[in-house]
């Protein structure tokens, strides 16, 4: 620990020591937080782009439904026997899991 203290104890070079101190923190933050979020966002965008009629989806409000019509910025879903809802594409958080559809859970 004393070695690190001596390494960053530079007379008049405070900015260099600050950069050397915060660079590893920034790298750790990038690899632990930002990169996984970017990956999830790309996967969700790809999933939304490939949705088609009769896919079962889940919205961010917890509504589960089957897509009946695809529009430019929204979907028409059927959530119950006669209940049709128009939801924004951005409200979709994923497809419904197959194991739930088949009643395994």
Z-matrix of the N, CA and C atoms (Angstrom, degrees):
N
C 1 1.440
C 2 1.526 1 110.53
N 3 1.331 2 116.40 1 -35.96
C 4 1.460 3 120.38 2 178.75
C 5 1.519 4 111.07 3 -64.41
N 6 1.328 5 116.61 4 -31.78
C 7 1.455 6 120.33 5 178.86
C 8 1.530 7 110.76 6 -62.53
N 9 1.327 8 116.91 7 -44.34
C 10 1.464 9 120.15 8 178.42
C 11 1.521 10 111.37 9 -64.60
N 12 1.297 11 116.39 10 -38.37
C 13 1.464 12 119.97 11 178.46
C 14 1.521 13 110.73 12 -62.99
N 15 1.327 14 116.33 13 -43.71
C 16 1.461 15 120.23 14 179.28
C 17 1.522 16 111.65 15 -69.27
N 18 1.328 17 116.61 16 -33.60
C 19 1.461 18 120.75 17 -179.57
C 20 1.525 19 111.28 18 -64.63
N 21 1.309 20 117.35 19 -39.57
C 22 1.461 21 121.14 20 -176.72
C 23 1.530 22 113.43 21 -92.83
N 24 1.313 23 117.13 22 1.90
C 25 1.451 24 120.78 23 179.39
C 26 1.530 25 108.34 24 -93.89
N 27 1.329 26 114.73 25 87.10
C 28 1.453 27 121.33 26 -177.42
C 29 1.519 28 107.96 27 -118.42
N 30 1.310 29 115.84 28 132.58
C 31 1.468 30 120.01 29 179.02
C 32 1.520 31 109.93 30 -76.39
N 33 1.314 32 117.45 31 119.91
C 34 1.454 33 122.04 32 176.84
C 35 1.517 34 113.83 33 78.08
N 36 1.299 35 119.73 34 -5.04
C 37 1.463 36 121.91 35 -179.18
C 38 1.510 37 111.01 36 -109.41
N 39 1.303 38 116.57 37 43.74
C 40 1.456 39 121.72 38 -175.90
C 41 1.509 40 113.85 39 -63.24
N 42 1.320 41 117.22 40 -32.70
C 43 1.459 42 119.50 41 -177.87
C 44 1.526 43 111.19 42 -71.69
N 45 1.320 44 116.21 43 -35.61
C 46 1.469 45 119.87 44 178.33
C 47 1.521 46 110.49 45 -65.64
N 48 1.302 47 116.32 46 -43.36
C 49 1.463 48 119.13 47 179.70
C 50 1.528 49 111.26 48 -66.78
N 51 1.310 50 116.86 49 -33.91
C 52 1.460 51 120.50 50 177.65
C 53 1.526 52 110.92 51 -66.56
N 54 1.322 53 115.71 52 -42.67
C 55 1.468 54 119.71 53 178.52
C 56 1.521 55 110.50 54 -64.22
N 57 1.330 56 116.68 55 -43.78
C 58 1.464 57 120.15 56 179.50
C 59 1.523 58 111.86 57 -65.13
N 60 1.301 59 116.64 58 -27.07
C 61 1.460 60 120.55 59 -179.76
C 62 1.528 61 111.65 60 -79.74
N 63 1.341 62 117.61 61 -40.53
C 64 1.456 63 120.37 62 -174.49
C 65 1.526 64 114.55 63 -91.24
N 66 1.310 65 118.98 64 -16.08
C 67 1.468 66 121.16 65 179.18
C 68 1.531 67 111.87 66 -60.77
N 69 1.333 68 119.51 67 -48.18
C 70 1.474 69 118.27 68 177.81
C 71 1.531 70 113.01 69 -63.03
N 72 1.315 71 116.80 70 -34.66
C 73 1.467 72 120.19 71 178.21
C 74 1.522 73 110.25 72 -64.80
N 75 1.330 74 116.66 73 -41.83
C 76 1.465 75 120.91 74 178.14
C 77 1.521 76 111.25 75 -64.70
N 78 1.325 77 118.32 76 -40.12
C 79 1.465 78 121.44 77 178.07
C 80 1.524 79 111.54 78 -64.84
N 81 1.304 80 116.49 79 -43.39
C 82 1.470 81 120.20 80 178.20
C 83 1.522 82 110.07 81 -62.30
N 84 1.327 83 117.54 82 -44.28
C 85 1.456 84 122.04 83 178.50
C 86 1.526 85 110.65 84 -59.29
N 87 1.334 86 116.81 85 -43.40
C 88 1.462 87 120.77 86 -179.76
C 89 1.523 88 111.12 87 -62.07
N 90 1.333 89 117.47 88 -48.62
C 91 1.462 90 120.30 89 -175.21
C 92 1.527 91 113.24 90 -75.19
N 93 1.317 92 118.61 91 -25.78
C 94 1.458 93 120.14 92 -179.28
C 95 1.526 94 114.11 93 -93.85
N 96 1.346 95 118.16 94 -24.17
C 97 1.457 96 120.30 95 -174.93
C 98 1.527 97 112.54 96 -118.88
N 99 1.301 98 117.60 97 -58.69
C 100 1.465 99 121.03 98 -171.12
C 101 1.523 100 113.30 99 -70.06
N 102 1.312 101 117.77 100 -45.01
C 103 1.463 102 120.78 101 -176.71
C 104 1.535 103 112.48 102 -63.80
N 105 1.332 104 120.03 103 -45.99
C 106 1.468 105 119.05 104 176.63
C 107 1.525 106 113.30 105 -62.34
N 108 1.345 107 117.71 106 -35.70
C 109 1.462 108 120.25 107 177.77
C 110 1.519 109 111.32 108 -65.16
N 111 1.325 110 117.09 109 -40.52
C 112 1.462 111 120.56 110 178.04
C 113 1.524 112 110.73 111 -63.57
N 114 1.326 113 116.64 112 -40.05
C 115 1.465 114 121.00 113 179.15
C 116 1.527 115 110.68 114 -64.40
N 117 1.329 116 117.67 115 -44.72
C 118 1.459 117 121.23 116 178.42
C 119 1.520 118 111.43 117 -62.93
N 120 1.318 119 117.04 118 -40.13
C 121 1.465 120 121.21 119 179.91
C 122 1.526 121 110.61 120 -64.05
N 123 1.332 122 117.68 121 -41.33
C 124 1.469 123 121.15 122 178.37
C 125 1.530 124 110.80 123 -64.94
N 126 1.333 125 117.18 124 -41.71
C 127 1.461 126 120.99 125 179.35
C 128 1.526 127 110.92 126 -64.06
N 129 1.317 128 117.63 127 -42.58
C 130 1.462 129 121.31 128 179.76
C 131 1.526 130 111.04 129 -66.65
N 132 1.320 131 117.54 130 -39.70
C 133 1.462 132 121.27 131 177.64
C 134 1.523 133 110.58 132 -63.00
N 135 1.323 134 117.00 133 -42.00
C 136 1.464 135 120.93 134 177.83
C 137 1.529 136 110.85 135 -65.61
N 138 1.336 137 117.38 136 -40.62
C 139 1.454 138 121.13 137 178.92
C 140 1.528 139 111.21 138 -63.05
N 141 1.326 140 117.29 139 -44.21
C 142 1.466 141 121.30 140 179.96
C 143 1.522 142 110.37 141 -64.60
N 144 1.324 143 117.12 142 -36.91
C 145 1.466 144 120.52 143 -179.18
C 146 1.528 145 112.44 144 -68.08
N 147 1.323 146 117.61 145 -28.76
C 148 1.458 147 119.67 146 -177.13
C 149 1.531 148 114.45 147 -97.40
N 150 1.334 149 118.03 148 3.12
C 151 1.463 150 120.35 149 177.67
C 152 1.526 151 110.53 150 -65.82
N 153 1.320 152 115.46 151 142.72
C 154 1.462 153 120.59 152 -179.44
C 155 1.526 154 109.47 153 -138.87
N 156 1.301 155 116.41 154 177.74
C 157 1.462 156 122.24 155 -178.98
C 158 1.527 157 109.90 156 -61.01
N 159 1.334 158 115.59 157 140.54
C 160 1.459 159 126.80 158 -179.91
C 161 1.523 160 114.38 159 76.92
N 162 1.334 161 119.41 160 6.25
C 163 1.459 162 120.87 161 170.52
C 164 1.518 163 108.49 162 -78.19
N 165 1.334 164 116.42 163 140.23
C 166 1.457 165 120.07 164 176.26
C 167 1.519 166 108.31 165 -93.33
N 168 1.334 167 115.46 166 131.02
C 169 1.463 168 120.91 167 -175.96
C 170 1.517 169 110.75 168 -126.82
N 171 1.331 170 114.48 169 165.61
C 172 1.456 171 122.76 170 174.81
C 173 1.527 172 106.60 171 -123.86
N 174 1.334 173 116.33 172 134.94
C 175 1.458 174 120.53 173 179.00
C 176 1.527 175 109.95 174 -97.44
N 177 1.327 176 115.98 175 169.35
C 178 1.464 177 119.44 176 179.00
C 179 1.522 178 112.07 177 -69.85
N 180 1.321 179 118.22 178 -12.54
C 181 1.460 180 122.10 179 175.05
C 182 1.516 181 112.53 180 -90.91
N 183 1.333 182 116.83 181 -1.37
C 184 1.457 183 121.36 182 178.59
C 185 1.516 184 114.09 183 90.73
N 186 1.317 185 118.09 184 7.41
C 187 1.463 186 121.30 185 179.63
C 188 1.524 187 108.72 186 -80.59
N 189 1.324 188 115.22 187 131.66
C 190 1.456 189 121.62 188 177.51
C 191 1.515 190 107.41 189 -110.51
N 192 1.317 191 115.67 190 131.47
C 193 1.455 192 118.54 191 -178.55
C 194 1.510 193 112.40 192 -159.36
N 195 1.319 194 114.59 193 170.47
C 196 1.461 195 122.55 194 179.85
C 197 1.527 196 108.28 195 -107.80
N 198 1.330 197 116.59 196 131.16
C 199 1.459 198 121.35 197 -178.45
C 200 1.526 199 109.79 198 -69.05
N 201 1.330 200 115.94 199 128.03
C 202 1.462 201 121.79 200 178.46
C 203 1.522 202 111.93 201 -110.14
N 204 1.342 203 116.86 202 -25.28
C 205 1.469 204 120.47 203 -179.99
C 206 1.523 205 108.24 204 -151.78
N 207 1.330 206 115.72 205 138.41
C 208 1.461 207 121.77 206 178.52
C 209 1.525 208 108.11 207 -108.32
N 210 1.333 209 115.88 208 126.25
C 211 1.464 210 121.60 209 176.80
C 212 1.526 211 108.82 210 -116.33
N 213 1.331 212 115.53 211 179.27
C 214 1.466 213 119.55 212 -177.98
C 215 1.521 214 112.81 213 -61.40
N 216 1.315 215 117.01 214 -48.88
C 217 1.468 216 120.39 215 -175.76
C 218 1.523 217 113.22 216 -118.60
N 219 1.323 218 117.41 217 6.60
C 220 1.461 219 118.99 218 -177.54
C 221 1.528 220 110.95 219 -152.08
N 222 1.318 221 113.93 220 171.96
C 223 1.467 222 122.54 221 174.73
C 224 1.520 223 107.95 222 -126.06
N 225 1.321 224 116.18 223 147.52
C 226 1.461 225 121.75 224 167.68
C 227 1.521 226 105.14 225 -100.80
N 228 1.338 227 116.33 226 119.98
C 229 1.458 228 119.64 227 -179.36
C 230 1.521 229 109.69 228 -118.47
N 231 1.321 230 114.28 229 154.55
C 232 1.461 231 121.26 230 174.83
C 233 1.518 232 106.02 231 -108.19
N 234 1.344 233 115.84 232 117.40
C 235 1.459 234 119.33 233 -176.22
C 236 1.526 235 112.85 234 -102.56
N 237 1.307 236 117.39 235 -18.09
C 238 1.455 237 122.16 236 175.33
C 239 1.523 238 106.60 237 -143.72
N 240 1.327 239 117.77 238 -169.60
C 241 1.464 240 119.97 239 -176.13
C 242 1.522 241 113.22 240 -55.69
N 243 1.318 242 117.27 241 -48.33
C 244 1.464 243 120.18 242 -176.95
C 245 1.529 244 112.45 243 -125.18
N 246 1.309 245 116.80 244 19.14
C 247 1.460 246 121.19 245 -176.88
C 248 1.531 247 109.77 246 -102.36
N 249 1.340 248 116.09 247 113.86
C 250 1.453 249 121.69 248 178.39
C 251 1.531 250 108.49 249 -112.17
N 252 1.319 251 116.29 250 135.13
C 253 1.458 252 122.07 251 -179.54
C 254 1.516 253 109.58 252 -128.12
N 255 1.323 254 115.98 253 144.35
C 256 1.459 255 119.86 254 171.51
C 257 1.514 256 107.11 255 -102.36
N 258 1.330 257 116.34 256 122.25
C 259 1.458 258 120.68 257 -179.80
C 260 1.518 259 109.36 258 -122.67
N 261 1.316 260 115.59 259 151.56
C 262 1.466 261 121.16 260 177.42
C 263 1.526 262 109.48 261 -73.85
N 264 1.317 263 115.39 262 149.89
C 265 1.467 264 119.91 263 177.40
C 266 1.524 265 111.04 264 -59.63
N 267 1.319 266 116.36 265 -33.07
C 268 1.467 267 119.66 266 -178.47
C 269 1.521 268 112.89 267 -71.88
N 270 1.330 269 118.18 268 -11.68
C 271 1.457 270 121.14 269 179.37
C 272 1.524 271 112.43 270 -83.30
N 273 1.321 272 117.75 271 -11.31
C 274 1.464 273 121.37 272 -178.83
C 275 1.527 274 108.86 273 -77.39
N 276 1.342 275 116.06 274 130.29
C 277 1.458 276 120.19 275 177.37
C 278 1.519 277 112.39 276 -111.45
N 279 1.327 278 117.25 277 -10.28
C 280 1.456 279 118.92 278 177.12
C 281 1.504 280 112.86 279 166.06
N 282 1.333 281 113.65 280 172.01
C 283 1.456 282 120.42 281 173.41
C 284 1.519 283 108.58 282 -82.16
N 285 1.308 284 115.13 283 154.60
C 286 1.453 285 119.34 284 176.29
C 287 1.517 286 108.67 285 -74.89
N 288 1.309 287 117.61 286 136.37
C 289 1.462 288 122.24 287 -177.28
C 290 1.519 289 110.85 288 -64.83
N 291 1.329 290 116.50 289 142.56
C 292 1.463 291 121.20 290 -178.54
C 293 1.518 292 111.86 291 -64.75
N 294 1.333 293 116.65 292 -34.45
C 295 1.465 294 118.78 293 -179.19
C 296 1.523 295 111.58 294 -65.74
N 297 1.332 296 118.16 295 -30.67
C 298 1.455 297 120.94 296 177.33
C 299 1.521 298 108.94 297 -73.48
N 300 1.341 299 117.67 298 -39.46
C 301 1.464 300 121.12 299 -179.49
C 302 1.522 301 111.12 300 -60.89
N 303 1.313 302 116.44 301 -39.11
C 304 1.466 303 120.40 302 -176.15
C 305 1.525 304 112.68 303 -86.83
N 306 1.319 305 117.07 304 -1.37
C 307 1.461 306 120.57 305 176.41
C 308 1.510 307 113.85 306 79.07
N 309 1.324 308 119.36 307 23.46
C 310 1.464 309 121.71 308 -179.73
C 311 1.501 310 112.16 309 -79.71
N 312 1.314 311 117.49 310 -19.94
C 313 1.471 312 119.46 311 -178.70
C 314 1.520 313 109.13 312 -104.18
